[in-house]
Amino acid sequence: MIVIAIDPGIRIGCAVCMDGPYRTCTYDQSTLADFYDTLRAADRVILEDFDTGGRVDHNMLRTVQVIGGVKAVCLLHHVRFELQWPQERRSFIQDAIDLLKKQGRRVVNTKQEDNHEIDALAHLLAWEHYQTHPQDRPKRRGEHV
């Protein structure tokens, strides 16, 4: 099973699990066609959802557009997708950093130089955890306890 987790935005972080070690990469606006083409091979896509909080700037608009594009590709190619809020990955950030370091990767996660691959991998690790521990998933807005 091929699972792709996505941290959307102007720079798009991706994490892939294909019955082996996790792989990560980053796409930007100039490689969007390649990014969307990659999704067609997935069995499932885990996509970070987004809430504008009532205001939208240029970066937020790009994020919303990427999310819409991912949903469209998944629907057109019959790829299952699930949305996760950013807070659903937070507990898995350090695990993602540790995994990337084990792979010998340079890991940067600061406000000045954000690594979207860390966030995407954290989403993938969170999704895997919630498959076997659904009670750990944070409640989403509008869900009843």
TIMIVEX-566892 format. One line per field, with one value per residue (C-alpha): residue in one letter; z negated, y, x. Coordinates in nm, 3 decimals. Each point is the difference from the previous one (the first is absolute). Layout:
numi: (a  ...) .
z: (Z  ...) .
y: (Y  ...) .
x: (X  ...) .
// end
This chain:
numi: (m  i  v  i  a  i  d  p  g  i  r  i  g  c  a  v  c  m  d  g  p  y  r  t  c  t  y  d  q  s  t  l  a  d  f  y  d  t  l  r  a  a  d  r  v  i  l  e  d  f  d  t  g  g  r  v  d  h  n  m  l  r  t  v  q  v  i  g  g  v  k  a  v  c  l  l  h  h  v  r  f  e  l  q  w  p  q  e  r  r  s  f  i  q  d  a  i  d  l  l  k  k  q  g  r  r  v  v  n  t  k  q  e  d  n  h  e  i  d  a  l  a  h  l  l  a  w  e  h  y  q  t  h  p  q  d  r  p  k  r  r  g  e  h  v) .
z: (0.000  0.097  -0.242  0.068  -0.270  0.102  -0.172  0.254  0.072  0.230  -0.078  -0.026  -0.231  0.086  -0.190  0.161  -0.148  0.244  -0.205  -0.097  -0.135  0.003  0.279  0.000  0.253  0.062  0.303  0.082  0.229  0.303  -0.046  -0.068  0.307  -0.120  -0.350  0.120  0.232  -0.295  -0.186  0.265  -0.121  -0.358  -0.163  -0.262  -0.053  -0.341  0.045  -0.254  -0.010  -0.036  -0.168  0.095  -0.324  0.203  0.185  0.306  0.121  0.305  -0.178  -0.143  0.342  0.149  -0.281  0.064  0.373  -0.059  -0.229  0.268  0.265  -0.213  -0.063  0.373  0.103  -0.263  0.107  0.371  -0.050  -0.273  -0.265  -0.357  -0.198  -0.361  -0.153  -0.319  -0.192  -0.082  -0.371  0.086  0.102  -0.279  -0.233  0.281  0.101  -0.210  0.129  0.356  -0.074  -0.157  0.298  0.249  -0.206  -0.003  0.379  -0.010  0.107  -0.100  -0.211  -0.047  -0.178  -0.093  0.075  0.241  0.189  -0.031  0.129  0.145  0.036  -0.381  -0.017  0.278  -0.166  -0.334  0.172  0.136  -0.340  -0.163  0.255  -0.054  -0.378  0.023  0.210  -0.301  -0.274  0.120  -0.355  0.008  0.294  -0.113  0.042  0.306  -0.001  0.009  -0.126  -0.305  -0.285) .
y: (0.000  0.343  0.279  0.361  0.267  0.365  0.329  0.246  0.354  0.197  -0.270  -0.341  -0.262  -0.364  -0.321  -0.340  -0.346  -0.291  -0.314  0.118  0.302  0.331  0.238  0.375  0.278  0.359  0.144  0.367  0.193  -0.070  -0.379  -0.016  -0.214  -0.262  0.017  -0.059  -0.279  -0.177  -0.017  -0.226  -0.288  0.020  -0.233  0.266  0.366  0.165  0.374  0.277  0.203  0.376  0.263  0.363  0.141  0.257  0.162  -0.108  0.119  -0.110  -0.297  -0.118  0.021  -0.225  -0.250  -0.009  -0.043  -0.293  -0.169  0.039  -0.136  -0.304  -0.071  0.031  -0.236  -0.253  0.013  -0.026  -0.298  -0.174  0.043  -0.001  0.308  0.106  0.344  0.063  0.326  0.130  -0.078  -0.369  -0.023  0.207  -0.295  -0.171  0.283  -0.125  -0.356  0.134  0.197  -0.306  -0.220  0.247  0.032  -0.381  0.015  0.243  0.296  0.360  0.103  0.364  0.097  0.367  0.297  0.131  -0.328  -0.223  -0.355  -0.101  -0.358  -0.028  0.107  -0.239  -0.292  0.090  -0.016  -0.345  -0.125  0.146  -0.166  -0.337  0.038  0.097  -0.310  -0.221  0.255  0.193  0.111  0.213  0.213  0.353  0.086  0.212  0.308  -0.102  -0.356  -0.118  -0.173) .
x: (0.000  0.135  -0.093  0.099  -0.030  0.001  0.081  -0.150  0.112  0.228  0.257  -0.166  0.144  -0.066  0.065  -0.049  -0.029  0.030  0.063  0.346  0.182  -0.179  0.096  -0.049  0.031  -0.101  -0.178  -0.042  -0.232  0.223  -0.038  -0.374  -0.071  0.251  -0.147  -0.357  0.118  0.166  -0.330  -0.150  0.222  -0.127  -0.249  -0.072  0.088  0.017  -0.044  0.042  -0.320  -0.004  -0.212  0.048  -0.133  -0.192  0.288  0.196  0.340  0.202  0.162  -0.332  -0.162  0.272  -0.055  -0.375  0.064  0.237  -0.253  -0.268  0.235  0.084  -0.367  -0.076  0.281  -0.106  -0.363  0.083  0.232  -0.200  0.270  -0.132  0.096  -0.036  0.035  0.196  0.027  0.350  -0.049  -0.046  0.366  0.156  0.070  0.192  0.237  0.291  -0.047  0.012  0.318  0.163  -0.092  0.146  0.320  0.031  -0.011  0.293  -0.211  0.072  -0.296  -0.096  -0.318  0.007  -0.223  0.266  0.051  -0.302  0.032  -0.336  0.123  0.003  -0.364  -0.101  0.181  -0.160  -0.341  0.084  0.117  -0.312  -0.228  0.171  -0.037  -0.368  -0.071  0.073  -0.083  -0.308  -0.076  0.318  -0.115  -0.089  -0.366  -0.071  -0.215  -0.365  0.063  -0.187  0.180) .
// end
